């Protein structure tokens, strides 16, 4: 009688394990598309590494773009766009820092920071929705 309970118990455990494995198995299109959108969003959000390390706003998106651009076309598109925007912001930031000498930079730097944060978040949300996005007022250096 105990053997019957064991065999029934292990049978139900096997069935439960198979159900868990089946539900954990990735579906081909949806998960791949979601992963692609997440990496594309990561290209934009990685620019916030600039708060931690100098030029992290360029290094973060660059690393993700270089690693994933061949695997996901959307990451290639969003990575280029993020890099172009971050390079533009860095150049404008340098000009604003120089303009601190004539005091106008004191007004421009906070405005640039707000512009940078807002448009980076908008681009990340668009990437997460699977849409293309072009930052306004951006130099297109990487094509």
C-alpha positions in Angstrom: 0.0 0.0 0.0 2.8 2.4 0.7 4.4 1.6 -2.7 1.1 2.6 -4.4 1.1 5.9 -2.5 4.7 6.5 -3.5 4.1 5.8 -7.2 1.0 7.9 -7.2 2.8 10.7 -5.4 5.8 10.7 -7.7 3.5 10.6 -10.7 1.7 13.7 -9.6 5.1 15.3 -8.8 6.3 14.5 -12.3 3.1 15.9 -13.8 3.5 19.1 -11.7 7.2 19.4 -12.7 6.2 19.0 -16.4 3.5 21.7 -16.1 6.0 24.1 -14.5 8.6 23.4 -17.2 6.0 23.9 -19.9 4.9 27.2 -18.4 8.5 28.4 -18.0 9.5 27.5 -21.6 9.8 30.7 -23.6 7.3 31.3 -26.4 9.2 32.2 -29.6 7.8 35.6 -30.8 6.4 37.4 -27.8 9.4 36.8 -25.4 11.9 37.7 -28.1 10.1 40.9 -29.0 9.8 41.8 -25.3 13.5 41.1 -24.8 14.4 43.2 -27.8 12.2 46.1 -26.5 13.8 45.8 -23.0 17.3 46.0 -24.5 16.3 49.0 -26.6 14.9 50.7 -23.5 18.1 49.8 -21.7 20.1 51.7 -24.3 18.3 54.9 -23.3 18.2 54.3 -19.6 21.9 53.3 -19.4 22.7 56.9 -20.0 21.8 57.6 -16.4 25.2 56.0 -15.6 26.4 59.5 -16.2 25.2 60.3 -12.7 27.8 57.8 -11.4 30.8 58.0 -13.7 32.1 60.7 -16.0 30.8 60.3 -19.5 28.8 57.3 -18.3 25.9 58.8 -20.2 27.9 57.8 -23.4 29.6 54.7 -22.2 26.4 53.0 -20.9 24.4 53.1 -24.2 27.6 52.4 -26.2 28.2 49.1 -24.3 24.7 47.9 -24.7 24.6 48.9 -28.4 27.9 47.2 -29.2 26.9 44.0 -27.5 23.3 43.7 -28.8 23.2 45.5 -32.1 23.8 42.4 -34.2 21.2 40.3 -32.3 18.3 42.8 -32.2 17.6 45.4 -35.0 15.6 47.6 -32.7 18.6 47.8 -30.3 20.7 48.9 -33.2 18.3 51.7 -34.1 17.7 52.9 -30.5 21.3 52.5 -29.6 22.4 54.8 -32.4 19.8 57.3 -31.5 20.7 57.2 -27.8 24.4 57.6 -28.5 23.8 60.5 -30.9 21.7 62.2 -28.2 24.2 61.6 -25.4 27.1 62.9 -27.5 25.0 66.0 -28.3 24.2 66.5 -24.6 27.8 66.1 -23.6 29.0 68.7 -26.2 26.3 71.1 -25.1 27.2 70.5 -21.5 30.8 71.4 -22.2 29.8 74.6 -23.9 27.4 75.4 -21.0 30.3 74.8 -18.5 32.5 77.2 -20.4 29.6 79.7 -20.4 29.6 79.7 -16.6 32.5 82.2 -17.0 29.9 84.7 -18.3 27.2 83.5 -16.0 24.7 82.4 -18.6 26.0 78.8 -18.1 24.4 78.9 -14.6 21.0 79.1 -16.3 21.7 76.8 -19.2 23.2 73.8 -17.3 20.0 73.1 -15.2 17.9 73.6 -18.3 20.1 71.1 -20.1 19.8 68.6 -17.3 16.0 68.8 -17.3 15.9 68.4 -21.1 18.2 65.4 -20.9 16.3 63.6 -18.2 12.8 64.2 -19.7 13.7 63.2 -23.3 15.7 60.2 -22.1 12.6 58.9 -20.2 10.4 59.6 -23.2 12.7 57.7 -25.5 12.9 54.8 -23.1 9.1 54.6 -22.9 8.8 54.7 -26.7 11.4 51.9 -27.0 9.5 49.8 -24.4 6.3 50.2 -26.6 8.3 49.0 -29.6 8.1 52.4 -31.4 10.9 54.3 -33.1 11.9 57.6 -31.6 14.1 60.5 -32.6 15.4 62.9 -30.1 14.8 66.6 -31.0 17.7 68.9 -31.6 20.2 66.0 -31.9 23.3 65.8 -34.0 23.2 62.6 -36.1 26.9 61.6 -35.8 26.4 57.8 -35.8 24.4 56.6 -38.8 
